[in-house]
């Protein structure tokens, strides 16, 4: 009995861990790296760097040394920049 009980707990723990990973993966998918955004906008990465320095580009966040762009912020920024 003990083994099956322990196995059941291991399966539950693994399932919870994998579920957490899926949630983490979903969160990670809402953020773009500089390279990913440059590819999406078909711009050189250097343009995004210049925009960050001049505050001309989409909002970004820094996580340590890493720059990330929230997709929702990028879309809102692009809508603002759209010309009629």
PDB file of N, CA, C and O in Angstrom:
ATOM      1  N   UNK A   1       0.814  -1.194   0.000  1.00  0.00           N
ATOM      2  CA  UNK A   1       0.000   0.000   0.000  1.00  0.00           C
ATOM      3  C   UNK A   1       0.860   1.261   0.000  1.00  0.00           C
ATOM      4  O   UNK A   1       0.564   2.249  -0.672  1.00  0.00           O
ATOM      5  N   UNK A   2       1.904   1.188   0.757  1.00  0.00           N
ATOM      6  CA  UNK A   2       2.758   2.352   0.870  1.00  0.00           C
ATOM      7  C   UNK A   2       3.327   2.780  -0.477  1.00  0.00           C
ATOM      8  O   UNK A   2       3.380   3.970  -0.788  1.00  0.00           O
ATOM      9  N   UNK A   3       3.753   1.799  -1.279  1.00  0.00           N
ATOM     10  CA  UNK A   3       4.335   2.119  -2.571  1.00  0.00           C
ATOM     11  C   UNK A   3       3.331   2.771  -3.507  1.00  0.00           C
ATOM     12  O   UNK A   3       3.646   3.754  -4.178  1.00  0.00           O
ATOM     13  N   UNK A   4       2.111   2.220  -3.551  1.00  0.00           N
ATOM     14  CA  UNK A   4       1.117   2.813  -4.442  1.00  0.00           C
ATOM     15  C   UNK A   4       0.720   4.204  -3.955  1.00  0.00           C
ATOM     16  O   UNK A   4       0.466   5.101  -4.759  1.00  0.00           O
ATOM     17  N   UNK A   5       0.669   4.377  -2.641  1.00  0.00           N
ATOM     18  CA  UNK A   5       0.358   5.685  -2.080  1.00  0.00           C
ATOM     19  C   UNK A   5       1.461   6.686  -2.435  1.00  0.00           C
ATOM     20  O   UNK A   5       1.184   7.821  -2.824  1.00  0.00           O
ATOM     21  N   UNK A   6       2.700   6.251  -2.297  1.00  0.00           N
ATOM     22  CA  UNK A   6       3.837   7.100  -2.654  1.00  0.00           C
ATOM     23  C   UNK A   6       3.861   7.400  -4.136  1.00  0.00           C
ATOM     24  O   UNK A   6       4.187   8.516  -4.540  1.00  0.00           O
ATOM     25  N   UNK A   7       3.520   6.415  -4.952  1.00  0.00           N
ATOM     26  CA  UNK A   7       3.472   6.615  -6.398  1.00  0.00           C
ATOM     27  C   UNK A   7       2.390   7.617  -6.772  1.00  0.00           C
ATOM     28  O   UNK A   7       2.593   8.467  -7.638  1.00  0.00           O
ATOM     29  N   UNK A   8       1.246   7.512  -6.118  1.00  0.00           N
ATOM     30  CA  UNK A   8       0.147   8.441  -6.392  1.00  0.00           C
ATOM     31  C   UNK A   8       0.564   9.871  -6.056  1.00  0.00           C
ATOM     32  O   UNK A   8       0.268  10.806  -6.800  1.00  0.00           O
ATOM     33  N   UNK A   9       1.254  10.029  -4.928  1.00  0.00           N
ATOM     34  CA  UNK A   9       1.723  11.366  -4.558  1.00  0.00           C
ATOM     35  C   UNK A   9       2.760  11.880  -5.542  1.00  0.00           C
ATOM     36  O   UNK A   9       2.779  13.069  -5.864  1.00  0.00           O
ATOM     37  N   UNK A  10       3.622  10.992  -6.023  1.00  0.00           N
ATOM     38  CA  UNK A  10       4.630  11.390  -7.000  1.00  0.00           C
ATOM     39  C   UNK A  10       3.969  11.842  -8.300  1.00  0.00           C
ATOM     40  O   UNK A  10       4.387  12.827  -8.909  1.00  0.00           O
ATOM     41  N   UNK A  11       2.932  11.112  -8.718  1.00  0.00           N
ATOM     42  CA  UNK A  11       2.205  11.489  -9.935  1.00  0.00           C
ATOM     43  C   UNK A  11       1.529  12.842  -9.735  1.00  0.00           C
ATOM     44  O   UNK A  11       1.568  13.691 -10.626  1.00  0.00           O
ATOM     45  N   UNK A  12       0.911  13.050  -8.575  1.00  0.00           N
ATOM     46  CA  UNK A  12       0.261  14.332  -8.294  1.00  0.00           C
ATOM     47  C   UNK A  12       1.278  15.471  -8.283  1.00  0.00           C
ATOM     48  O   UNK A  12       1.027  16.544  -8.832  1.00  0.00           O
ATOM     49  N   UNK A  13       2.413  15.231  -7.662  1.00  0.00           N
ATOM     50  CA  UNK A  13       3.448  16.261  -7.608  1.00  0.00           C
ATOM     51  C   UNK A  13       3.975  16.564  -9.000  1.00  0.00           C
ATOM     52  O   UNK A  13       4.182  17.726  -9.349  1.00  0.00           O
ATOM     53  N   UNK A  14       4.195  15.519  -9.802  1.00  0.00           N
ATOM     54  CA  UNK A  14       4.668  15.718 -11.170  1.00  0.00           C
ATOM     55  C   UNK A  14       3.645  16.482 -11.984  1.00  0.00           C
ATOM     56  O   UNK A  14       3.991  17.382 -12.750  1.00  0.00           O
ATOM     57  N   UNK A  15       2.385  16.120 -11.815  1.00  0.00           N
ATOM     58  CA  UNK A  15       1.309  16.794 -12.536  1.00  0.00           C
ATOM     59  C   UNK A  15       1.240  18.269 -12.156  1.00  0.00           C
ATOM     60  O   UNK A  15       1.092  19.132 -13.020  1.00  0.00           O
ATOM     61  N   UNK A  16       1.345  18.552 -10.867  1.00  0.00           N
ATOM     62  CA  UNK A  16       1.315  19.942 -10.404  1.00  0.00           C
ATOM     63  C   UNK A  16       2.508  20.712 -10.954  1.00  0.00           C
ATOM     64  O   UNK A  16       2.378  21.867 -11.358  1.00  0.00           O
ATOM     65  N   UNK A  17       3.663  20.073 -10.966  1.00  0.00           N
ATOM     66  CA  UNK A  17       4.866  20.717 -11.490  1.00  0.00           C
ATOM     67  C   UNK A  17       4.696  21.033 -12.964  1.00  0.00           C
ATOM     68  O   UNK A  17       4.999  22.142 -13.403  1.00  0.00           O
ATOM     69  N   UNK A  18       4.206  20.052 -13.742  1.00  0.00           N
ATOM     70  CA  UNK A  18       4.015  20.265 -15.176  1.00  0.00           C
ATOM     71  C   UNK A  18       2.949  21.311 -15.446  1.00  0.00           C
ATOM     72  O   UNK A  18       3.082  22.101 -16.381  1.00  0.00           O
ATOM     73  N   UNK A  19       1.899  21.331 -14.645  1.00  0.00           N
ATOM     74  CA  UNK A  19       0.869  22.362 -14.794  1.00  0.00           C
ATOM     75  C   UNK A  19       1.484  23.731 -14.551  1.00  0.00           C
ATOM     76  O   UNK A  19       1.214  24.676 -15.293  1.00  0.00           O
ATOM     77  N   UNK A  20       2.295  23.839 -13.533  1.00  0.00           N
ATOM     78  CA  UNK A  20       2.992  25.092 -13.259  1.00  0.00           C
ATOM     79  C   UNK A  20       3.903  25.482 -14.399  1.00  0.00           C
ATOM     80  O   UNK A  20       4.016  26.663 -14.729  1.00  0.00           O
ATOM     81  N   UNK A  21       4.559  24.501 -15.009  1.00  0.00           N
ATOM     82  CA  UNK A  21       5.418  24.780 -16.150  1.00  0.00           C
ATOM     83  C   UNK A  21       4.594  25.318 -17.306  1.00  0.00           C
ATOM     84  O   UNK A  21       5.018  26.251 -17.989  1.00  0.00           O
ATOM     85  N   UNK A  22       3.415  24.736 -17.532  1.00  0.00           N
ATOM     86  CA  UNK A  22       2.559  25.214 -18.611  1.00  0.00           C
ATOM     87  C   UNK A  22       2.154  26.663 -18.374  1.00  0.00           C
ATOM     88  O   UNK A  22       2.156  27.472 -19.301  1.00  0.00           O
ATOM     89  N   UNK A  23       1.805  26.990 -17.124  1.00  0.00           N
ATOM     90  CA  UNK A  23       1.449  28.370 -16.805  1.00  0.00           C
ATOM     91  C   UNK A  23       2.642  29.285 -17.007  1.00  0.00           C
ATOM     92  O   UNK A  23       2.494  30.389 -17.529  1.00  0.00           O
ATOM     93  N   UNK A  24       3.818  28.842 -16.601  1.00  0.00           N
ATOM     94  CA  UNK A  24       5.026  29.629 -16.795  1.00  0.00           C
ATOM     95  C   UNK A  24       5.302  29.814 -18.275  1.00  0.00           C
ATOM     96  O   UNK A  24       5.666  30.908 -18.706  1.00  0.00           O
ATOM     97  N   UNK A  25       5.134  28.759 -19.056  1.00  0.00           N
ATOM     98  CA  UNK A  25       5.349  28.854 -20.501  1.00  0.00           C
ATOM     99  C   UNK A  25       4.361  29.827 -21.123  1.00  0.00           C
ATOM    100  O   UNK A  25       4.721  30.583 -22.025  1.00  0.00           O
ATOM    101  N   UNK A  26       3.119  29.816 -20.651  1.00  0.00           N
ATOM    102  CA  UNK A  26       2.126  30.748 -21.182  1.00  0.00           C
ATOM    103  C   UNK A  26       2.507  32.182 -20.852  1.00  0.00           C
ATOM    104  O   UNK A  26       2.363  33.071 -21.692  1.00  0.00           O
ATOM    105  N   UNK A  27       2.987  32.413 -19.650  1.00  0.00           N
ATOM    106  CA  UNK A  27       3.418  33.757 -19.273  1.00  0.00           C
ATOM    107  C   UNK A  27       4.604  34.173 -20.128  1.00  0.00           C
ATOM    108  O   UNK A  27       4.649  35.300 -20.623  1.00  0.00           O
ATOM    109  N   UNK A  28       5.559  33.278 -20.303  1.00  0.00           N
ATOM    110  CA  UNK A  28       6.743  33.586 -21.097  1.00  0.00           C
ATOM    111  C   UNK A  28       6.373  33.915 -22.533  1.00  0.00           C
ATOM    112  O   UNK A  28       7.047  34.721 -23.175  1.00  0.00           O
ATOM    113  N   UNK A  29       5.318  33.306 -23.046  1.00  0.00           N
ATOM    114  CA  UNK A  29       4.909  33.565 -24.423  1.00  0.00           C
ATOM    115  C   UNK A  29       4.309  34.952 -24.593  1.00  0.00           C
ATOM    116  O   UNK A  29       4.177  35.413 -25.727  1.00  0.00           O
ATOM    117  N   UNK A  30       3.943  35.632 -23.521  1.00  0.00           N
ATOM    118  CA  UNK A  30       3.396  36.975 -23.644  1.00  0.00           C
ATOM    119  C   UNK A  30       4.493  38.024 -23.717  1.00  0.00           C
ATOM    120  O   UNK A  30       4.208  39.200 -23.944  1.00  0.00           O
ATOM    121  N   UNK A  31       5.737  37.617 -23.530  1.00  0.00           N
ATOM    122  CA  UNK A  31       6.862  38.535 -23.590  1.00  0.00           C
ATOM    123  C   UNK A  31       7.776  38.170 -24.748  1.00  0.00           C
ATOM    124  O   UNK A  31       7.994  36.995 -25.039  1.00  0.00           O
ATOM    125  N   UNK A  32       8.307  39.198 -25.404  1.00  0.00           N
ATOM    126  CA  UNK A  32       9.206  39.001 -26.532  1.00  0.00           C
ATOM    127  C   UNK A  32      10.596  39.498 -26.172  1.00  0.00           C
ATOM    128  O   UNK A  32      10.747  40.464 -25.424  1.00  0.00           O
ATOM    129  N   UNK A  33      11.600  38.836 -26.705  1.00  0.00           N
ATOM    130  CA  UNK A  33      12.961  39.336 -26.585  1.00  0.00           C
ATOM    131  C   UNK A  33      13.155  40.429 -27.626  1.00  0.00           C
ATOM    132  O   UNK A  33      12.315  40.619 -28.505  1.00  0.00           O
ATOM    133  N   UNK A  34      14.249  41.134 -27.522  1.00  0.00           N
ATOM    134  CA  UNK A  34      14.567  42.164 -28.512  1.00  0.00           C
ATOM    135  C   UNK A  34      14.641  41.548 -29.906  1.00  0.00           C
ATOM    136  O   UNK A  34      14.109  42.108 -30.864  1.00  0.00           O
ATOM    137  N   UNK A  35      15.290  40.418 -30.015  1.00  0.00           N
ATOM    138  CA  UNK A  35      15.432  39.754 -31.315  1.00  0.00           C
ATOM    139  C   UNK A  35      14.070  39.368 -31.885  1.00  0.00           C
ATOM    140  O   UNK A  35      13.807  39.580 -33.069  1.00  0.00           O
ATOM    141  N   UNK A  36      13.204  38.801 -31.042  1.00  0.00           N
ATOM    142  CA  UNK A  36      11.880  38.385 -31.507  1.00  0.00           C
ATOM    143  C   UNK A  36      11.062  39.579 -31.987  1.00  0.00           C
ATOM    144  O   UNK A  36      10.388  39.503 -33.014  1.00  0.00           O
ATOM    145  N   UNK A  37      11.121  40.690 -31.235  1.00  0.00           N
ATOM    146  CA  UNK A  37      10.371  41.873 -31.644  1.00  0.00           C
ATOM    147  C   UNK A  37      10.945  42.470 -32.923  1.00  0.00           C
ATOM    148  O   UNK A  37      10.195  42.911 -33.793  1.00  0.00           O
ATOM    149  N   UNK A  38      12.261  42.486 -33.040  1.00  0.00           N
ATOM    150  CA  UNK A  38      12.886  42.999 -34.264  1.00  0.00           C
ATOM    151  C   UNK A  38      12.445  42.178 -35.472  1.00  0.00           C
ATOM    152  O   UNK A  38      12.150  42.737 -36.528  1.00  0.00           O
ATOM    153  N   UNK A  39      12.399  40.870 -35.325  1.00  0.00           N
ATOM    154  CA  UNK A  39      11.940  40.013 -36.417  1.00  0.00           C
ATOM    155  C   UNK A  39      10.478  40.278 -36.733  1.00  0.00           C
ATOM    156  O   UNK A  39      10.097  40.343 -37.902  1.00  0.00           O
ATOM    157  N   UNK A  40       9.662  40.429 -35.708  1.00  0.00           N
ATOM    158  CA  UNK A  40       8.237  40.677 -35.894  1.00  0.00           C
ATOM    159  C   UNK A  40       7.999  41.994 -36.632  1.00  0.00           C
ATOM    160  O   UNK A  40       7.175  42.060 -37.544  1.00  0.00           O
ATOM    161  N   UNK A  41       8.722  43.039 -36.235  1.00  0.00           N
ATOM    162  CA  UNK A  41       8.555  44.360 -36.849  1.00  0.00           C
ATOM    163  C   UNK A  41       9.397  44.534 -38.108  1.00  0.00           C
ATOM    164  O   UNK A  41       9.287  45.546 -38.800  1.00  0.00           O
ATOM    165  N   UNK A  42      10.230  43.555 -38.399  1.00  0.00           N
ATOM    166  CA  UNK A  42      11.144  43.590 -39.546  1.00  0.00           C
ATOM    167  C   UNK A  42      12.047  44.828 -39.478  1.00  0.00           C
ATOM    168  O   UNK A  42      12.176  45.593 -40.433  1.00  0.00           O
ATOM    169  N   UNK A  43      12.658  44.982 -38.311  1.00  0.00           N
ATOM    170  CA  UNK A  43      13.575  46.083 -38.047  1.00  0.00           C
ATOM    171  C   UNK A  43      14.883  45.528 -37.503  1.00  0.00           C
ATOM    172  O   UNK A  43      14.911  44.435 -36.937  1.00  0.00           O
ATOM    173  N   UNK A  44      15.969  46.281 -37.676  1.00  0.00           N
ATOM    174  CA  UNK A  44      17.216  45.856 -37.023  1.00  0.00           C
ATOM    175  C   UNK A  44      17.084  45.970 -35.500  1.00  0.00           C
ATOM    176  O   UNK A  44      16.379  46.842 -34.992  1.00  0.00           O
ATOM    177  N   UNK A  45      17.755  45.097 -34.796  1.00  0.00           N
ATOM    178  CA  UNK A  45      17.742  45.169 -33.331  1.00  0.00           C
ATOM    179  C   UNK A  45      18.269  46.517 -32.856  1.00  0.00           C
ATOM    180  O   UNK A  45      17.830  47.042 -31.832  1.00  0.00           O
ATOM    181  N   UNK A  46      19.202  47.065 -33.602  1.00  0.00           N
ATOM    182  CA  UNK A  46      19.796  48.357 -33.233  1.00  0.00           C
ATOM    183  C   UNK A  46      18.730  49.460 -33.176  1.00  0.00           C
ATOM    184  O   UNK A  46      18.825  50.372 -32.354  1.00  0.00           O
ATOM    185  N   UNK A  47      17.731  49.378 -34.036  1.00  0.00           N
ATOM    186  CA  UNK A  47      16.647  50.366 -34.013  1.00  0.00           C
ATOM    187  C   UNK A  47      15.913  50.313 -32.681  1.00  0.00           C
ATOM    188  O   UNK A  47      15.602  51.351 -32.098  1.00  0.00           O
ATOM    189  N   UNK A  48      15.636  49.108 -32.199  1.00  0.00           N
ATOM    190  CA  UNK A  48      14.971  48.976 -30.898  1.00  0.00           C
ATOM    191  C   UNK A  48      15.841  49.533 -29.780  1.00  0.00           C
ATOM    192  O   UNK A  48      15.332  50.159 -28.850  1.00  0.00           O
ATOM    193  N   UNK A  49      17.147  49.312 -29.863  1.00  0.00           N
ATOM    194  CA  UNK A  49      18.066  49.858 -28.860  1.00  0.00           C
ATOM    195  C   UNK A  49      18.025  51.384 -28.880  1.00  0.00           C
ATOM    196  O   UNK A  49      17.965  52.025 -27.831  1.00  0.00           O
ATOM    197  N   UNK A  50      18.059  51.964 -30.091  1.00  0.00           N
ATOM    198  CA  UNK A  50      17.989  53.422 -30.216  1.00  0.00           C
ATOM    199  C   UNK A  50      16.671  53.951 -29.664  1.00  0.00           C
ATOM    200  O   UNK A  50      16.649  54.965 -28.966  1.00  0.00           O
ATOM    201  N   UNK A  51      15.574  53.267 -29.976  1.00  0.00           N
ATOM    202  CA  UNK A  51      14.266  53.687 -29.480  1.00  0.00           C
ATOM    203  C   UNK A  51      14.217  53.659 -27.958  1.00  0.00           C
ATOM    204  O   UNK A  51      13.610  54.535 -27.342  1.00  0.00           O
ATOM    205  N   UNK A  52      14.851  52.663 -27.346  1.00  0.00           N
ATOM    206  CA  UNK A  52      14.862  52.609 -25.878  1.00  0.00           C
ATOM    207  C   UNK A  52      15.599  53.814 -25.308  1.00  0.00           C
ATOM    208  O   UNK A  52      15.178  54.388 -24.303  1.00  0.00           O
ATOM    209  N   UNK A  53      16.695  54.194 -25.947  1.00  0.00           N
ATOM    210  CA  UNK A  53      17.476  55.339 -25.464  1.00  0.00           C
ATOM    211  C   UNK A  53      16.714  56.650 -25.610  1.00  0.00           C
ATOM    212  O   UNK A  53      16.856  57.547 -24.778  1.00  0.00           O
ATOM    213  N   UNK A  54      15.908  56.767 -26.661  1.00  0.00           N
ATOM    214  CA  UNK A  54      15.188  58.016 -26.930  1.00  0.00           C
ATOM    215  C   UNK A  54      13.726  57.956 -26.486  1.00  0.00           C
ATOM    216  O   UNK A  54      12.979  58.915 -26.678  1.00  0.00           O
ATOM    217  N   UNK A  55      13.321  56.836 -25.896  1.00  0.00           N
ATOM    218  CA  UNK A  55      11.934  56.634 -25.437  1.00  0.00           C
ATOM    219  C   UNK A  55      10.939  56.768 -26.585  1.00  0.00           C
ATOM    220  O   UNK A  55       9.823  57.249 -26.391  1.00  0.00           O
ATOM    221  N   UNK A  56      11.344  56.344 -27.775  1.00  0.00           N
ATOM    222  CA  UNK A  56      10.488  56.458 -28.955  1.00  0.00           C
ATOM    223  C   UNK A  56       9.765  55.156 -29.285  1.00  0.00           C
ATOM    224  O   UNK A  56       8.809  55.160 -30.060  1.00  0.00           O
ATOM    225  N   UNK A  57      10.202  54.064 -28.717  1.00  0.00           N
ATOM    226  CA  UNK A  57       9.657  52.761 -29.082  1.00  0.00           C
ATOM    227  C   UNK A  57       8.602  52.265 -28.118  1.00  0.00           C
ATOM    228  O   UNK A  57       8.124  53.004 -27.258  1.00  0.00           O
ATOM    229  N   UNK A  58       8.249  51.005 -28.276  1.00  0.00           N
ATOM    230  CA  UNK A  58       7.240  50.414 -27.396  1.00  0.00           C
ATOM    231  C   UNK A  58       7.767  50.281 -25.966  1.00  0.00           C
ATOM    232  O   UNK A  58       8.975  50.187 -25.751  1.00  0.00           O
ATOM    233  N   UNK A  59       6.859  50.275 -24.996  1.00  0.00           N
ATOM    234  CA  UNK A  59       7.279  50.079 -23.605  1.00  0.00           C
ATOM    235  C   UNK A  59       8.018  48.749 -23.447  1.00  0.00           C
ATOM    236  O   UNK A  59       7.724  47.770 -24.134  1.00  0.00           O
ATOM    237  N   UNK A  60       8.970  48.738 -22.540  1.00  0.00           N
ATOM    238  CA  UNK A  60       9.751  47.525 -22.285  1.00  0.00           C
ATOM    239  C   UNK A  60      10.006  47.410 -20.797  1.00  0.00           C
ATOM    240  O   UNK A  60       9.776  48.347 -20.033  1.00  0.00           O
ATOM    241  N   UNK A  61      10.481  46.253 -20.406  1.00  0.00           N
ATOM    242  CA  UNK A  61      10.883  46.061 -19.017  1.00  0.00           C
ATOM    243  C   UNK A  61      12.252  45.401 -19.011  1.00  0.00           C
ATOM    244  O   UNK A  61      12.633  44.711 -19.957  1.00  0.00           O
ATOM    245  N   UNK A  62      12.976  45.625 -17.936  1.00  0.00           N
ATOM    246  CA  UNK A  62      14.272  44.976 -17.782  1.00  0.00           C
ATOM    247  C   UNK A  62      14.166  43.982 -16.645  1.00  0.00           C
ATOM    248  O   UNK A  62      13.732  44.316 -15.543  1.00  0.00           O
ATOM    249  N   UNK A  63      14.564  42.777 -16.926  1.00  0.00           N
ATOM    250  CA  UNK A  63      14.641  41.723 -15.922  1.00  0.00           C
ATOM    251  C   UNK A  63      16.123  41.411 -15.776  1.00  0.00           C
ATOM    252  O   UNK A  63      16.683  40.609 -16.523  1.00  0.00           O
ATOM    253  N   UNK A  64      16.741  42.055 -14.807  1.00  0.00           N
ATOM    254  CA  UNK A  64      18.191  41.951 -14.705  1.00  0.00           C
ATOM    255  C   UNK A  64      18.802  42.690 -15.891  1.00  0.00           C
ATOM    256  O   UNK A  64      18.556  43.881 -16.084  1.00  0.00           O
ATOM    257  N   UNK A  65      19.589  41.985 -16.671  1.00  0.00           N
ATOM    258  CA  UNK A  65      20.198  42.581 -17.861  1.00  0.00           C
ATOM    259  C   UNK A  65      19.357  42.370 -19.108  1.00  0.00           C
ATOM    260  O   UNK A  65      19.710  42.847 -20.187  1.00  0.00           O
ATOM    261  N   UNK A  66      18.254  41.663 -18.967  1.00  0.00           N
ATOM    262  CA  UNK A  66      17.465  41.251 -20.124  1.00  0.00           C
ATOM    263  C   UNK A  66      16.292  42.192 -20.368  1.00  0.00           C
ATOM    264  O   UNK A  66      15.561  42.546 -19.443  1.00  0.00           O
ATOM    265  N   UNK A  67      16.124  42.589 -21.616  1.00  0.00           N
ATOM    266  CA  UNK A  67      15.011  43.444 -22.021  1.00  0.00           C
ATOM    267  C   UNK A  67      13.897  42.555 -22.548  1.00  0.00           C
ATOM    268  O   UNK A  67      14.140  41.635 -23.330  1.00  0.00           O
ATOM    269  N   UNK A  68      12.675  42.833 -22.117  1.00  0.00           N
ATOM    270  CA  UNK A  68      11.512  42.086 -22.593  1.00  0.00           C
ATOM    271  C   UNK A  68      10.406  43.067 -22.945  1.00  0.00           C
ATOM    272  O   UNK A  68      10.248  44.116 -22.321  1.00  0.00           O
ATOM    273  N   UNK A  69       9.646  42.691 -23.968  1.00  0.00           N
ATOM    274  CA  UNK A  69       8.518  43.490 -24.433  1.00  0.00           C
ATOM    275  C   UNK A  69       7.246  42.682 -24.242  1.00  0.00           C
ATOM    276  O   UNK A  69       7.153  41.542 -24.699  1.00  0.00           O
ATOM    277  N   UNK A  70       6.268  43.271 -23.566  1.00  0.00           N
ATOM    278  CA  UNK A  70       4.966  42.633 -23.395  1.00  0.00           C
ATOM    279  C   UNK A  70       4.204  42.802 -24.708  1.00  0.00           C
ATOM    280  O   UNK A  70       4.084  43.915 -25.219  1.00  0.00           O
ATOM    281  N   UNK A  71       3.695  41.709 -25.249  1.00  0.00           N
ATOM    282  CA  UNK A  71       3.006  41.752 -26.535  1.00  0.00           C
ATOM    283  C   UNK A  71       1.841  42.743 -26.496  1.00  0.00           C
ATOM    284  O   UNK A  71       1.634  43.484 -27.456  1.00  0.00           O
ATOM    285  N   UNK A  72       1.082  42.766 -25.406  1.00  0.00           N
ATOM    286  CA  UNK A  72      -0.056  43.685 -25.296  1.00  0.00           C
ATOM    287  C   UNK A  72       0.409  45.140 -25.379  1.00  0.00           C
ATOM    288  O   UNK A  72      -0.244  45.960 -26.023  1.00  0.00           O
ATOM    289  N   UNK A  73       1.531  45.465 -24.734  1.00  0.00           N
ATOM    290  CA  UNK A  73       2.074  46.825 -24.793  1.00  0.00           C
ATOM    291  C   UNK A  73       2.533  47.176 -26.200  1.00  0.00           C
ATOM    292  O   UNK A  73       2.328  48.298 -26.664  1.00  0.00           O
ATOM    293  N   UNK A  74       3.149  46.221 -26.874  1.00  0.00           N
ATOM    294  CA  UNK A  74       3.623  46.453 -28.243  1.00  0.00           C
ATOM    295  C   UNK A  74       2.439  46.721 -29.167  1.00  0.00           C
ATOM    296  O   UNK A  74       2.490  47.632 -29.994  1.00  0.00           O
ATOM    297  N   UNK A  75       1.374  45.932 -29.031  1.00  0.00           N
ATOM    298  CA  UNK A  75       0.191  46.131 -29.872  1.00  0.00           C
ATOM    299  C   UNK A  75      -0.459  47.484 -29.598  1.00  0.00           C
ATOM    300  O   UNK A  75      -0.868  48.170 -30.535  1.00  0.00           O
ATOM    301  N   UNK A  76      -0.560  47.880 -28.329  1.00  0.00           N
ATOM    302  CA  UNK A  76      -1.133  49.184 -27.981  1.00  0.00           C
ATOM    303  C   UNK A  76      -0.272  50.308 -28.545  1.00  0.00           C
ATOM    304  O   UNK A  76      -0.800  51.285 -29.075  1.00  0.00           O
ATOM    305  N   UNK A  77       1.043  50.178 -28.437  1.00  0.00           N
ATOM    306  CA  UNK A  77       1.966  51.172 -28.975  1.00  0.00           C
ATOM    307  C   UNK A  77       1.816  51.275 -30.487  1.00  0.00           C
ATOM    308  O   UNK A  77       1.799  52.378 -31.032  1.00  0.00           O
ATOM    309  N   UNK A  78       1.707  50.149 -31.164  1.00  0.00           N
ATOM    310  CA  UNK A  78       1.558  50.144 -32.624  1.00  0.00           C
ATOM    311  C   UNK A  78       0.253  50.825 -33.035  1.00  0.00           C
ATOM    312  O   UNK A  78       0.219  51.547 -34.031  1.00  0.00           O
ATOM    313  N   UNK A  79      -0.819  50.601 -32.276  1.00  0.00           N
ATOM    314  CA  UNK A  79      -2.100  51.257 -32.588  1.00  0.00           C
ATOM    315  C   UNK A  79      -1.980  52.770 -32.454  1.00  0.00           C
ATOM    316  O   UNK A  79      -2.532  53.516 -33.263  1.00  0.00           O
ATOM    317  N   UNK A  80      -1.261  53.221 -31.435  1.00  0.00           N
ATOM    318  CA  UNK A  80      -1.054  54.661 -31.247  1.00  0.00           C
ATOM    319  C   UNK A  80      -0.286  55.268 -32.413  1.00  0.00           C
ATOM    320  O   UNK A  80      -0.536  56.410 -32.799  1.00  0.00           O
ATOM    321  N   UNK A  81       0.638  54.511 -32.968  1.00  0.00           N
ATOM    322  CA  UNK A  81       1.496  55.014 -34.042  1.00  0.00           C
ATOM    323  C   UNK A  81       0.836  54.931 -35.416  1.00  0.00           C
ATOM    324  O   UNK A  81       1.329  55.505 -36.387  1.00  0.00           O
ATOM    325  N   UNK A  82      -0.272  54.219 -35.488  1.00  0.00           N
ATOM    326  CA  UNK A  82      -0.951  54.050 -36.776  1.00  0.00           C
ATOM    327  C   UNK A  82      -1.454  55.403 -37.271  1.00  0.00           C
ATOM    328  O   UNK A  82      -2.005  56.202 -36.514  1.00  0.00           O
ATOM    329  N   UNK A  83      -1.247  55.629 -38.554  1.00  0.00           N
ATOM    330  CA  UNK A  83      -1.716  56.882 -39.157  1.00  0.00           C
ATOM    331  C   UNK A  83      -3.021  56.636 -39.888  1.00  0.00           C
ATOM    332  O   UNK A  83      -3.235  55.578 -40.481  1.00  0.00           O
ATOM    333  N   UNK A  84      -3.883  57.628 -39.833  1.00  0.00           N
ATOM    334  CA  UNK A  84      -5.204  57.495 -40.476  1.00  0.00           C
ATOM    335  C   UNK A  84      -5.115  57.672 -41.980  1.00  0.00           C
ATOM    336  O   UNK A  84      -6.129  57.591 -42.672  1.00  0.00           O
TER     337      UNK A  84
END
